[in-house]
């Protein structure tokens, strides 16, 4: 590289426009996950359970999360190619509008069926969101920076429940469960404005970026496109075939299936587990429900930093899944309620090691033009599978009268994901 190119690269590295974009993605994900997790607290609220007629029905409680996740998974597979066509900015704007609509319906719902419809709309609406977040990162960050970039926006996933679990335990008694939905609908305006007015699909379409940073990003992406063998000029279907036939893609899908199953299984049932199985009061439940996501926050950044420095993601993902499996198993075996709360928190935190690595692995394997479709396929399949976790855990609780069998379902997923990571590690990814 000549001296002018070196200067451009140095200035590009120092510029922060791309990190402003990724911070907007973090805020967007934060609001999205607040919309999702309110149900986790509501299924412990007597007023909500009475209004829905599901007070003594663990399967119906689990169904509220499962319906959302199944619609979310289907929408990822069906609508993500449309997102590639629309571009991430327009696709995410549409997604956010649908979140708000679903929250309004949830606030006026007078029956369990109406609440199920609201959850289905939320699932389909948010199905465009996560794949487009990944596409933004693919379009705006060189490969060697994506682990850190993914860690930044993925922190919204941890910050939301860390904030929302205790916040909802205060908000719901204060304004009622219906009022909580209207608050969520209002919050949707924040990411809607940020995405529409302060992002662009590509650096070259964003007028506020410096020329040096734009050149730095586009030069890196051009080299990546060349390494992909010209696939970026092929059709979306041809690009999709290039990764659908790659066994490494399916190993990442298995890895992420474990991440999402543990995430959503614990997200749906952690407050109930702490309150009903471990005997914590309402206030302690809210505080302890936030603990795993606070730990997750730090694990996420530590994993991203060191995996970027090493240029390896699979070994870190394997470490996270092994840790999650061991801690969740131990939490089901100990007699001390506080020890169980801490152990399950550590188990949830460990998937923070695997989460950013999962997306960096996907972005390494899938061609640029099919990144939205690849992300949508992975996210759709895994969230469809993980959508079974809340209702299956509810079924196992109803059959056995214990949370232990439900936790063992998550332990099995963790072990399977760790195995897939071992193969990816062997392949030097």
C-alpha positions in Angstrom: 0.0 0.0 0.0 1.3 3.5 -0.8 1.7 6.2 1.8 -1.6 8.0 0.9 -3.4 4.6 1.4 -1.8 4.1 4.8 -2.8 7.6 5.9 -6.4 7.0 4.7 -6.5 3.7 6.6 -5.2 5.3 9.8 -7.7 8.1 9.6 -10.4 5.6 8.8 -9.6 3.6 11.9 -9.7 6.8 14.1 -13.1 7.9 12.7 -16.1 6.9 14.6 -19.1 7.2 12.3 -19.5 3.5 11.9 -19.6 3.2 15.7 -22.3 5.8 15.8 -24.3 3.5 13.5 -23.7 0.5 15.7 -24.8 2.4 18.8 -28.1 3.1 17.1 -28.4 -0.6 16.4 -27.7 -1.2 20.1 -30.5 1.2 21.2 -32.9 -0.4 18.6 -32.2 -3.9 20.0 -32.6 -2.6 23.5 -36.1 -1.3 22.8 -37.0 -4.5 20.9 -36.0 -6.7 23.7 -37.9 -4.7 26.3 -41.0 -5.3 24.1 -40.2 -9.1 24.2 -39.4 -9.6 27.8 -42.4 -7.9 29.5 -44.3 -11.2 29.2 -41.7 -12.9 31.4 -42.7 -10.6 34.3 -46.4 -10.5 33.4 -46.8 -14.3 33.8 -46.0 -13.8 37.5 -48.6 -10.9 37.8 -51.9 -12.0 39.3 -53.9 -9.3 37.5 -52.6 -10.3 34.1 -53.0 -14.0 34.7 -56.6 -13.5 35.9 -57.5 -11.3 32.9 -56.1 -13.9 30.5 -57.6 -16.9 32.4 -54.3 -18.8 32.6 -53.4 -18.5 36.3 -52.9 -22.3 36.8 -51.8 -23.2 33.3 -48.0 -23.4 32.8 -48.5 -24.5 29.2 -50.5 -21.4 28.2 -48.0 -19.2 30.0 -45.2 -20.8 27.9 -47.3 -20.4 24.8 -47.2 -16.6 25.1 -43.5 -16.7 24.4 -43.6 -19.7 22.1 -46.1 -18.2 19.7 -43.9 -15.1 19.4 -40.8 -17.1 18.7 -42.4 -19.4 16.2 -43.8 -16.4 14.2 -40.5 -14.7 14.6 -38.6 -17.7 13.3 -40.9 -18.2 10.3 -40.7 -14.5 9.5 -36.9 -14.6 9.5 -36.9 -17.2 6.9 -39.7 -15.8 4.8 -39.1 -12.1 5.0 -35.3 -11.7 5.2 -34.7 -12.0 1.5 -37.3 -9.1 1.2 -35.1 -7.3 3.7 -32.1 -7.8 1.4 -34.1 -6.2 -1.4 -35.5 -3.3 0.6 -32.2 -2.6 2.4 -31.7 -2.6 6.2 -32.9 0.9 6.8 -36.3 0.6 5.2 -36.8 -3.0 6.5 -36.0 -2.0 10.1 -38.4 1.0 9.9 -41.2 -1.3 8.8 -40.3 -3.7 11.6 -40.4 -1.0 14.3 -43.9 0.2 13.1 -45.2 -3.3 13.6 -43.7 -3.5 17.1 -45.7 -0.5 18.1 -48.9 -1.8 16.6 -48.5 -5.1 18.5 -48.0 -3.3 21.8 -51.1 -1.3 21.3 -53.1 -4.4 20.6 -51.6 -6.0 23.7 -52.6 -3.1 25.8 -56.3 -3.3 24.8 -56.5 -7.2 24.6 -59.5 -8.6 26.5 -58.8 -12.3 26.0 -56.0 -14.8 25.8 -56.6 -15.1 22.0 -56.2 -11.4 21.5 -52.9 -11.5 23.4 -51.7 -14.4 21.3 -52.5 -12.3 18.2 -50.5 -9.4 19.6 -47.6 -11.7 20.2 -47.8 -13.2 16.7 -47.7 -9.7 15.2 -44.7 -8.8 17.3 -43.0 -12.0 16.1 -43.6 -11.3 12.4 -42.8 -7.6 12.9 -39.5 -8.2 14.6 -38.5 -11.0 12.2 -36.9 -8.4 9.8 -35.0 -6.7 12.6 -32.2 -9.0 13.7 -31.1 -10.1 10.2 -30.9 -6.4 9.2 -28.8 -5.6 12.2 -26.3 -8.2 10.9 -26.5 -6.7 7.4 -25.7 -3.3 8.8 -22.5 -4.7 10.4 -21.6 -6.5 7.3 -22.0 -3.3 5.2 -20.3 -1.0 7.7 -17.4 -2.9 9.3 -14.3 -4.6 8.0 -14.0 -8.3 8.9 -11.4 -7.8 11.6 -13.7 -5.4 13.5 -17.0 -7.3 13.4 -16.5 -9.2 16.6 -16.4 -5.9 18.5 -19.1 -4.4 16.4 -21.4 -7.4 17.0 -20.6 -7.1 20.8 -21.7 -3.5 20.8 -25.1 -3.9 19.3 -25.7 -7.3 21.0 -25.3 -5.6 24.4 -28.8 -4.2 23.8 -30.0 -7.8 24.2 -28.5 -8.0 27.7 -29.2 -4.4 28.8 -32.9 -4.7 28.0 -33.7 -7.5 30.5 -31.2 -6.1 33.0 -33.2 -2.9 33.0 -36.7 -4.3 32.2 -36.9 -7.1 34.8 -36.7 -4.7 37.9 -38.4 -1.9 36.0 -41.5 -3.9 35.2 -41.7 -5.2 38.8 -42.1 -1.5 39.7 -44.1 -0.3 36.7 -46.8 -3.0 36.5 -48.1 -2.4 40.1 -47.9 1.3 39.6 -49.8 1.7 36.3 -51.2 -1.8 35.6 -50.3 -4.4 33.1 -52.2 -2.6 30.3 -50.3 0.6 30.9 -47.0 -1.2 30.5 -47.9 -2.1 26.9 -48.7 1.6 26.1 -45.3 2.6 27.6 -43.6 0.1 25.2 -45.5 1.4 22.2 -44.3 5.0 23.0 -40.7 3.8 23.4 -40.8 2.5 19.8 -40.6 6.0 18.5 -37.0 6.3 19.7 -35.5 3.7 17.3 -37.9 4.7 14.6 -36.5 8.2 14.5 -32.9 7.1 14.9 -33.0 4.5 12.1 -34.8 6.6 9.6 -32.9 9.9 10.0 -29.4 8.8 11.2 -28.5 5.7 9.3 -27.9 4.6 5.7 -27.6 1.1 4.1 -24.0 1.7 3.0 -21.2 4.2 4.0 -21.3 5.7 0.5 -25.0 6.6 1.1 -24.3 8.5 4.3 -23.4 12.1 3.9 -22.0 12.6 7.4 -19.2 10.1 7.0 -15.7 11.3 6.3 -14.1 10.4 2.9 -11.2 8.7 4.7 -13.4 6.4 6.8 -15.6 5.6 3.8 -12.6 4.6 1.7 -11.2 2.6 4.6 -14.4 0.6 4.9 -15.1 0.1 1.2 -11.5 -0.9 0.5 -11.8 -3.6 3.1 -15.2 -4.8 1.9 -13.9 -4.9 -1.7 -11.1 -7.2 -0.7 -13.6 -9.4 1.1 -15.8 -9.5 -2.0 -12.9 -10.5 -4.1 -12.0 -13.3 -1.7 -15.6 -14.5 -2.0 -15.0 -15.2 -5.7 -17.4 -12.7 -7.2 -20.4 -14.0 -5.4 -21.6 -10.5 -4.7 -22.5 -10.1 -8.4 -24.6 -13.3 -8.4 -28.3 -13.5 -7.6 -29.6 -13.9 -4.1 -30.6 -17.5 -4.7 -27.1 -18.3 -6.1 -25.5 -16.7 -3.0 -27.8 -18.6 -0.7 -26.9 -21.9 -2.3 -23.2 -21.1 -1.7 -23.7 -21.2 2.1 -26.6 -23.6 2.3 -24.3 -26.3 1.0 -21.5 -25.4 3.5 -21.6 -27.7 6.5 -19.9 -25.0 8.6 -23.0 -22.9 8.2 -25.1 -25.6 9.7 -22.7 -26.1 12.6 -23.1 -22.4 13.4 -26.9 -22.9 13.2 -26.6 -25.7 15.8 -24.4 -23.5 17.9 -26.9 -20.7 17.8 -29.8 -23.0 18.4 -28.2 -23.8 21.8 -27.6 -20.1 22.5 -31.2 -19.1 21.7 -32.8 -22.1 23.4 -31.0 -21.3 26.6 -31.7 -17.6 26.2 -35.4 -17.9 25.6 -36.0 -20.8 27.9 -34.5 -18.9 30.8 -36.0 -15.5 29.7 -39.5 -17.0 29.8 -39.2 -18.8 33.0 -36.5 -17.2 35.2 -38.8 -14.9 37.2 -41.2 -17.8 37.8 -38.3 -20.1 38.7 -37.0 -17.6 41.2 -40.4 -16.8 42.7 -42.2 -20.2 42.6 -39.4 -22.8 42.8 -36.9 -20.9 44.9 -39.2 -18.9 47.1 -37.9 -15.3 46.5 -40.4 -12.4 47.0 -41.5 -10.1 44.2 -38.8 -7.5 44.9 -36.0 -10.0 45.2 -37.2 -11.7 42.0 -36.9 -8.5 40.1 -33.4 -7.8 41.3 -32.1 -11.4 40.8 -33.7 -11.6 37.4 -31.5 -8.7 36.3 -28.3 -10.3 37.6 -27.5 -12.7 34.7 -27.9 -10.0 32.1 -25.5 -7.7 34.0 -22.9 -10.5 34.0 -23.7 -11.3 30.3 -22.9 -7.6 29.5 -19.3 -8.0 30.6 -18.8 -11.5 29.2 -20.0 -10.3 25.8 -17.3 -7.6 25.5 -14.5 -9.7 26.9 -15.3 -12.5 24.4 -15.5 -10.0 21.4 -12.3 -8.3 22.3 -10.1 -11.4 22.7 -11.7 -13.3 19.7 -11.0 -10.3 17.5 -7.4 -10.1 18.7 -6.9 -13.8 18.1 -8.9 -14.0 14.9 -10.6 -17.1 16.2 -14.3 -17.3 17.3 -15.2 -21.0 17.6 -13.0 -21.7 20.7 -14.6 -18.9 22.6 -18.0 -20.0 21.6 -17.2 -23.5 22.8 -16.0 -22.1 26.2 -19.2 -20.2 26.6 -21.5 -23.2 25.8 -19.6 -25.6 28.1 -19.8 -23.0 30.9 -23.5 -22.5 30.3 -24.2 -26.2 30.3 -22.3 -26.8 33.6 -23.7 -23.9 35.5 -27.3 -24.5 34.6 -26.9 -28.2 35.5 -25.4 -27.3 38.9 -28.2 -24.7 39.5 -30.8 -27.5 39.4 -28.9 -29.7 41.9 -28.0 -27.3 44.8 -30.3 -26.9 47.8 -29.4 -23.3 48.5 -31.8 -20.9 46.8 -29.3 -18.1 46.6 -26.6 -20.5 45.2 -29.1 -21.7 42.6 -29.9 -18.1 41.6 -26.2 -17.3 41.2 -25.4 -20.4 39.3 -28.2 -20.0 36.8 -27.1 -16.4 36.4 -23.6 -17.6 35.5 -25.1 -20.1 33.0 -27.0 -17.4 31.2 -24.0 -15.0 31.4 -21.8 -17.7 29.6 -23.9 -17.5 26.5 -22.7 -13.9 26.3 -19.3 -15.4 25.3 -20.9 -17.4 22.5 -23.3 -14.8 21.1 -21.0 -12.3 19.3 -18.8 -15.1 18.1 -21.8 -16.9 16.5 -22.6 -13.8 14.4 -18.9 -13.2 13.5 -18.7 -16.8 12.3 -21.9 -16.4 10.2 -20.5 -13.1 8.7 -17.2 -14.9 7.9 -18.9 -17.8 6.1 -21.8 -16.1 4.2 -21.3 -13.9 1.1 -22.0 -10.2 1.5 -25.0 -10.0 -0.8 -26.7 -12.9 1.0 -25.8 -11.8 4.5 -29.4 -10.8 5.3 -30.8 -14.0 3.9 -28.2 -16.1 5.7 -28.8 -14.3 9.0 -32.5 -14.6 8.5 -32.2 -18.3 7.8 -30.0 -18.9 10.8 -32.1 -16.7 13.1 -35.4 -18.1 11.7 -34.4 -21.8 12.2 -32.9 -21.3 15.6 -35.7 -19.1 16.9 -38.2 -21.5 15.6 -36.5 -24.3 17.4 -35.9 -22.2 20.6 -39.5 -21.2 20.4 -40.4 -24.7 21.6 -38.3 -24.1 24.8 -40.8 -22.0 26.8 -43.8 -24.3 26.1 -41.8 -27.5 26.5 -40.5 -26.3 29.8 -44.1 -25.4 30.8 -45.2 -28.9 29.8 -42.4 -30.5 31.7 -43.2 -28.4 34.8 -46.9 -29.5 34.5 -46.0 -33.2 34.2 -43.3 -33.4 36.8 -44.2 -30.6 39.2 -40.6 -29.4 39.1 -38.4 -27.0 37.2 -35.5 -29.5 37.2 -36.7 -31.4 34.1 -37.1 -28.1 32.2 -33.5 -27.1 33.0 -32.3 -30.5 31.8 -33.7 -29.7 28.4 -31.5 -26.6 28.3 -28.5 -28.6 29.5 -28.9 -31.0 26.6 -29.0 -28.1 24.1 -25.9 -26.6 25.6 -24.0 -29.9 25.3 -25.0 -30.3 21.6 -23.9 -26.7 20.8 -20.6 -27.2 22.5 -20.0 -30.2 20.3 -20.6 -28.3 17.1 -18.2 -25.6 18.4 -15.5 -28.3 18.9 -15.8 -29.2 15.2 -15.6 -25.5 14.1 -12.6 -25.0 16.4 -10.9 -28.0 14.8 -11.5 -26.2 11.4 -9.6 -23.2 12.7 -12.6 -20.8 12.6 
